[in-house]
């Protein structure tokens, strides 16, 4: 150990994906009147670092408007080469989430 010496530790991270949006979209075959909750984060396999999770957003399907799909959008994150997106029908329930 380096007693009396200071050591600098640099921790790099990626920012969370910006402009994260989730909306019900035209077409698809998801069940009517179902709310889908979505979160995402960016990942760099080379640096082995993650971004923070996005806030949870949700959208609800509506057969009357022919909106039986969910559209998820976000900006690219510089340095990321993978994105992990989780969709659930139970707000805040990501207990069975695993990263691959």
TIVEX-281065 format. One record per residue (C-alpha): residue number from 1; x, y, z. Coordinates in steps of 0.1 Angstrom, whole numbers, m for minus. Layout:
! residues N
<node seq="NUM" xx="X" yy="Y" zz="Z"/>
...
This chain:
! residues 100
<node seq="1" xx="0" yy="0" zz="0"/>
<node seq="2" xx="12" yy="35" zz="m7"/>
<node seq="3" xx="11" yy="51" zz="27"/>
<node seq="4" xx="11" yy="88" zz="27"/>
<node seq="5" xx="8" yy="90" zz="m11"/>
<node seq="6" xx="m23" yy="100" zz="m30"/>
<node seq="7" xx="m36" yy="79" zz="m58"/>
<node seq="8" xx="m59" yy="92" zz="m85"/>
<node seq="9" xx="m87" yy="70" zz="m96"/>
<node seq="10" xx="m105" yy="78" zz="m128"/>
<node seq="11" xx="m140" yy="64" zz="m132"/>
<node seq="12" xx="m155" yy="69" zz="m166"/>
<node seq="13" xx="m191" yy="65" zz="m174"/>
<node seq="14" xx="m215" yy="70" zz="m202"/>
<node seq="15" xx="m244" yy="94" zz="m200"/>
<node seq="16" xx="m279" yy="79" zz="m200"/>
<node seq="17" xx="m296" yy="79" zz="m234"/>
<node seq="18" xx="m310" yy="114" zz="m241"/>
<node seq="19" xx="m344" yy="123" zz="m256"/>
<node seq="20" xx="m358" yy="90" zz="m244"/>
<node seq="21" xx="m394" yy="86" zz="m256"/>
<node seq="22" xx="m420" yy="59" zz="m255"/>
<node seq="23" xx="m453" yy="62" zz="m274"/>
<node seq="24" xx="m482" yy="40" zz="m286"/>
<node seq="25" xx="m478" yy="36" zz="m324"/>
<node seq="26" xx="m501" yy="27" zz="m353"/>
<node seq="27" xx="m502" yy="m10" zz="m362"/>
<node seq="28" xx="m490" yy="m40" zz="m344"/>
<node seq="29" xx="m508" yy="m67" zz="m324"/>
<node seq="30" xx="m502" yy="m59" zz="m288"/>
<node seq="31" xx="m533" yy="m63" zz="m265"/>
<node seq="32" xx="m556" yy="m33" zz="m263"/>
<node seq="33" xx="m555" yy="m10" zz="m232"/>
<node seq="34" xx="m523" yy="m24" zz="m220"/>
<node seq="35" xx="m497" yy="m1" zz="m204"/>
<node seq="36" xx="m460" yy="m8" zz="m212"/>
<node seq="37" xx="m433" yy="6" zz="m190"/>
<node seq="38" xx="m399" yy="10" zz="m205"/>
<node seq="39" xx="m363" yy="18" zz="m192"/>
<node seq="40" xx="m330" yy="17" zz="m210"/>
<node seq="41" xx="m293" yy="22" zz="m206"/>
<node seq="42" xx="m262" yy="23" zz="m229"/>
<node seq="43" xx="m232" yy="0" zz="m226"/>
<node seq="44" xx="m197" yy="0" zz="m239"/>
<node seq="45" xx="m183" yy="m35" zz="m243"/>
<node seq="46" xx="m148" yy="m23" zz="m250"/>
<node seq="47" xx="m146" yy="m2" zz="m218"/>
<node seq="48" xx="m171" yy="m24" zz="m199"/>
<node seq="49" xx="m190" yy="6" zz="m186"/>
<node seq="50" xx="m227" yy="13" zz="m184"/>
<node seq="51" xx="m247" yy="45" zz="m184"/>
<node seq="52" xx="m273" yy="52" zz="m157"/>
<node seq="53" xx="m308" yy="39" zz="m164"/>
<node seq="54" xx="m332" yy="63" zz="m181"/>
<node seq="55" xx="m363" yy="73" zz="m162"/>
<node seq="56" xx="m392" yy="49" zz="m166"/>
<node seq="57" xx="m416" yy="60" zz="m193"/>
<node seq="58" xx="m449" yy="44" zz="m203"/>
<node seq="59" xx="m474" yy="42" zz="m232"/>
<node seq="60" xx="m508" yy="25" zz="m234"/>
<node seq="61" xx="m521" yy="7" zz="m265"/>
<node seq="62" xx="m554" yy="18" zz="m280"/>
<node seq="63" xx="m572" yy="m4" zz="m305"/>
<node seq="64" xx="m597" yy="24" zz="m313"/>
<node seq="65" xx="m569" yy="44" zz="m327"/>
<node seq="66" xx="m552" yy="13" zz="m343"/>
<node seq="67" xx="m523" yy="19" zz="m318"/>
<node seq="68" xx="m513" yy="m17" zz="m310"/>
<node seq="69" xx="m475" yy="m13" zz="m309"/>
<node seq="70" xx="m450" yy="7" zz="m288"/>
<node seq="71" xx="m424" yy="29" zz="m303"/>
<node seq="72" xx="m392" yy="35" zz="m283"/>
<node seq="73" xx="m368" yy="63" zz="m293"/>
<node seq="74" xx="m336" yy="78" zz="m279"/>
<node seq="75" xx="m304" yy="95" zz="m291"/>
<node seq="76" xx="m272" yy="75" zz="m297"/>
<node seq="77" xx="m247" yy="77" zz="m268"/>
<node seq="78" xx="m211" yy="85" zz="m278"/>
<node seq="79" xx="m189" yy="56" zz="m269"/>
<node seq="80" xx="m217" yy="31" zz="m265"/>
<node seq="81" xx="m220" yy="0" zz="m288"/>
<node seq="82" xx="m250" yy="m17" zz="m271"/>
<node seq="83" xx="m283" yy="m6" zz="m256"/>
<node seq="84" xx="m303" yy="m25" zz="m231"/>
<node seq="85" xx="m340" yy="m19" zz="m232"/>
<node seq="86" xx="m365" yy="m34" zz="m207"/>
<node seq="87" xx="m402" yy="m35" zz="m212"/>
<node seq="88" xx="m427" yy="m46" zz="m186"/>
<node seq="89" xx="m464" yy="m43" zz="m179"/>
<node seq="90" xx="m458" yy="m37" zz="m142"/>
<node seq="91" xx="m444" yy="m2" zz="m134"/>
<node seq="92" xx="m411" yy="m5" zz="m115"/>
<node seq="93" xx="m410" yy="m43" zz="m117"/>
<node seq="94" xx="m376" yy="m51" zz="m133"/>
<node seq="95" xx="m368" yy="m79" zz="m109"/>
<node seq="96" xx="m363" yy="m106" zz="m136"/>
<node seq="97" xx="m341" yy="m83" zz="m157"/>
<node seq="98" xx="m307" yy="m97" zz="m167"/>
<node seq="99" xx="m281" yy="m81" zz="m189"/>
<node seq="100" xx="m268" yy="m102" zz="m218"/>
